[in-house]
Amino acid sequence: MERIEEAIRTVNSWVWGAPMLGLLLLTGLFLTVGLRFLSVVKLPYAFGQLFKKRDPDSGDVSPFGALMTALSSTIGTGNIAGVAAAIAIGGPGAVFWMWMTAIVGTATKYSEGLLALKFREVDHLGNHVGGPMYYIKNGLGKKWLWLGGLFATFGILASWGTGASIQAQSIADAVRTTYGGSPDTTFYKYFPVLIGLVLAGGAAAVILGGVKRIASVASKLVPFMAISYIGAGLIVIIMNVDAVPSAFGLIFRGAFGYDTATTGISIGLLMLAMQKGVARGIFSNEAGQGSAPIAHAAAMNKDPVNQGIVAMLGTVIDTLIVCTITALVILTSGVVADQCIATSLNIDIFKADGQPVGCDTGAPLTVGAFDAVLPGVGQHIVTIGLAVFGFTTILGWSYYGERCCEFLFGEKSIFPFRLSWILVVFLGASALMFEGEVANIVNLFWLIADTLTGLMAAPNLIALVLLSPVVFKMTKDYFDEKKVK
């Protein structure tokens, strides 16, 4: 078992290491330059296209519904715990590199959305289906079909892991910690089973209705929870508004390796901030991973370029808005002292009074930031946020896995996949009650799922680069026609 785990960790370190992160970042930069920074300058136009009326026969859900379905799987634990971990390990400068990743990621998301609509199909059930496996098949030709099959295989396995079991377990852990009572009670131990039943029942009620019901629920839950979380975050930031300039100072100094301890530039700090910022940015918004275009392929839209423009808003909302709110809450609340700028992995996190409380690197740091300004409320804000965001992620990823399954095995596989999804959600939450060897196996499964999620990106990035001439030409034609009109 130890050798297997060591081998998987080695693969995981490569998949989420510098080569893959560099490839994701360089692909985004290549597309950004090739599109002449359209994904940045056309953002106001993109927001204006979000609620335009569409032909109901041109897809299954509205462009807004498609965007919310995509966001349901990206706005989650990465926006709350992931940002905190990036700051705790990589220092405040990691936030800057998250922003840079998001900016080039908008071009990636735009290209994914465009290609998803351009090369989508209508299955025998009348559903509009698409995504990387389809634009590989229909855009690159039958000789590349194996690459689409590889993506779909990774997509199914990653969806069971990252989208179902890990999300369910994260929700169960957060809810049990806050509302499960004393850890030495029987109720506390078996509380995850109750959470698993609730999550499985909720997931069944939604995903058995297909993409239309998923989009309908996501269109209500995602905006409500995102606005609520952003609102709570803004309250904390406003109450500490005097610390905002200092927070931005920490971000920009840390981004370029400025070390207060040596009053100079630290290459180690620069690389650490860049690595953690890029990694968390990509993990959060999934630009280049290939999941979001599966949702955008179902949009009621006849114009691929127009849907690509809507798709790129996902990165803006997820990283540039929600992640930034979390970062500013942490950096202005007083839980991270100036002397906590990361120069190594062994940093200390401090309370407002300057007393060290250890190295919290995830949700506990975000909880501490909210609690420092809103005592007694912070834990509930973060717990409820994690639960709702995690549940919507379960819904979004169920659709991704379903479409990957249909690509490989046909329409007859959809219903069995949905049943398997409900079961995996229940087991993922319930597994939290086990300890010892069972817990080690569960943790190993987490690692495998994380690895497979990263592997999804490779086939998608190959397709994006090879099909980039199609993206560039269609984009130029679209906006040339707009100028003429």
Buried (B, 14 or more C-beta within 10 A) or exposed (E): EEEEBEEBEEBBEEBBBBEBBEBBBEBBBBBBEBBEBBBBEBBEEBEEBEEEEBEEEEBBBBBBBBBBBBBBBBBBBBBBBBBBBBBBBBBBBBBBBBBBBBBBBBBBBBBBBBBBBBBBEEBEEEBBBBBBBBBBBBBBEEEBBEBBBBBBBBBBBBBBBBBBBBBBBBBBBBBBBBEBEEEEEEEBBBBBBBBBBBBBEBBBEBBBBBBEBBBBBBBEBBBEBBEBBBEBBEBBBEBBEEBBEEBBEBBBBBBBBBBBEEEEEBEEBBEBBBBBBBBBBBBBBBBBBBBBBBBBBBBBBEBBBBBBBBBBBBBBBBBBBBBBBBBBBBBBBBBBBEEBBBBEEEBBBBBEEEEEEEBBBBBBBBBBBBBBBBEEBBBBBBBBBBBBBBBBBBBBBBBBBBBBBBBBBEEEBBEEBBEBBBBBBBBBBBBBBBEEEEEBBBEBBBBBBBBBBBBBBBBBBBBBBBBBEBBBEBBBEBBEEEEEE
